[in-house]
Amino acid sequence: MTNAGDYTYVIHQNAYIKLVLHALNHKTSAVNGVLLGRISGEAVEITDSVPLFHSSQIGLLPPLEIALITIEEYYSSQGLSIVGYFHANERFDDLELGTVARNIADHVYRYFPQAALLLLDNRKLGALRNKKDAAPVMQLYTRDSSKSWKQVESNGPNRLTIKEPSANIVLLDFISSEKWNDVVDFDDHLDDISKDWLNSGLFK
């Protein structure tokens, strides 16, 4: 089986922006989400994302399993599957990959061995206003043969790139208009099922 080290990772603009806005909507909490996509040639293409949790439920198995089953059922009809996991730590300056993030990413890996684990880098996000950079404000981790999650160098052969070069400019526009207030996660949906966890209107 081909391992993660043989792939590059490409995330689409809307999937990327949705995850960052979700983290900004809950600045004092850890948040997480899943990545949807497919393998395209030698790349894992991340075409969409679903924000999951922002509360104490973030590491609890029952709500996580409900979310993953619901998400998988919806996206499988579009030929997409869960290809990775996103995590943002509670503290702004915390860039460590914690136990909860590793455990959930391990769960995704069991079904998709090329899984990506993305960790929000708040330093890069904070620097965006002063330094117009096309690079993603996330760290990419993949699981190696020793079954450990290892950070991938940003200039490495299987690095993470954003499909649209102007994504960070669009992200800054959304931040300036406080668009994060419109993001719904699965936590919100479980509290009120009328809330759209697909965020269908977010980019309209």
Residue pairs with C-beta under 8 A, 6 or more apart in sequence:
1 113
2 114
3 113
3 114
3 144
3 145
4 113
4 114
4 115
4 116
4 142
4 143
4 144
4 158
5 142
5 144
5 158
6 42
6 158
7 39
7 42
7 43
7 44
7 114
7 158
8 42
8 43
8 44
8 157
8 158
8 159
8 161
9 43
9 44
9 46
9 84
9 116
9 140
9 158
9 159
9 160
9 161
10 43
10 44
10 45
10 46
10 160
10 161
10 162
10 163
11 35
11 46
11 118
11 136
11 160
11 161
11 162
11 163
12 45
12 46
12 47
12 48
12 162
12 163
12 164
13 162
13 163
13 164
13 166
13 167
13 170
14 48
14 202
14 203
15 35
15 36
15 37
15 46
15 47
15 48
15 49
16 46
16 49
16 136
16 138
16 162
16 167
16 171
17 167
17 170
17 171
17 174
17 203
18 33
18 49
18 51
18 183
18 199
18 202
19 33
19 49
19 51
19 86
19 88
19 118
19 120
19 138
20 120
20 125
20 137
20 171
21 174
21 175
21 179
21 180
21 182
21 183
21 202
22 31
22 33
22 51
22 54
22 88
22 180
22 183
22 185
23 31
23 88
23 120
24 175
24 180
25 31
25 54
25 180
25 181
25 183
26 54
27 92
28 90
29 54
29 55
29 90
30 54
30 58
30 87
30 88
30 89
30 90
30 100
31 51
31 52
31 53
31 54
31 58
31 87
31 88
31 185
32 51
32 52
32 53
32 58
32 85
32 86
32 87
32 88
32 100
32 101
32 104
33 49
33 50
33 51
33 52
33 85
33 86
33 185
34 49
34 50
34 52
34 67
34 68
34 71
34 82
34 84
34 85
34 86
34 108
35 46
35 48
35 49
35 82
35 83
35 84
35 85
35 86
35 116
35 118
36 46
36 47
36 48
36 49
36 50
36 71
36 75
36 80
36 81
36 82
36 83
37 44
37 45
37 46
37 47
37 48
37 80
37 81
37 83
37 84
38 44
38 45
38 47
38 79
38 80
38 81
38 83
39 45
39 83
39 114
44 83
44 84
44 114
44 116
45 163
46 83
46 84
46 116
47 80
48 75
48 80
49 86
50 67
50 71
50 185
50 186
50 197
50 198
51 183
51 184
51 185
51 186
51 197
51 199
52 58
52 64
52 67
52 185
52 186
52 187
53 63
53 64
53 67
53 185
53 186
53 187
54 185
54 187
55 187
57 63
57 64
57 187
58 100
59 100
59 103
59 104
63 186
63 190
64 104
66 190
67 186
68 82
68 107
70 186
71 82
72 81
72 82
74 198
75 81
75 82
81 111
81 112
82 108
82 111
82 112
83 108
83 112
83 114
83 115
83 116
84 105
84 108
84 112
84 115
84 116
84 117
84 118
85 101
85 104
85 105
85 108
85 115
85 116
85 117
85 118
86 117
86 118
86 119
86 120
86 138
87 97
87 98
87 100
87 101
87 104
87 105
87 117
87 118
87 119
87 120
88 119
88 120
88 122
89 95
89 96
89 98
89 119
89 120
92 122
93 122
95 119
95 121
95 122
95 123
95 139
97 117
97 119
97 141
97 149
97 151
101 117
101 119
102 117
102 149
105 115
105 117
105 141
105 143
105 149
106 143
108 115
109 115
109 143
113 143
114 142
115 142
115 143
116 140
116 141
116 142
116 160
117 140
117 141
117 142
117 143
117 149
118 136
118 138
118 139
118 140
118 141
118 160
119 138
119 139
119 141
120 137
120 138
121 137
121 138
121 139
122 137
124 133
124 135
124 136
124 137
124 138
125 137
127 133
128 137
128 168
128 171
128 172
129 172
132 168
132 169
133 168
134 162
134 165
134 166
134 167
134 168
135 154
135 161
135 162
135 168
136 160
136 161
136 162
136 167
137 168
138 160
139 151
139 152
140 151
140 152
140 154
140 159
140 160
141 149
141 150
141 151
141 152
142 149
142 150
142 152
142 158
143 149
143 150
144 150
152 158
152 159
152 160
153 159
154 160
162 168
164 170
174 180
179 202
182 199
182 201
182 202
183 199
183 202
184 195
184 196
184 197
184 199
185 197
186 197
188 195
188 197
189 195
189 196
189 197
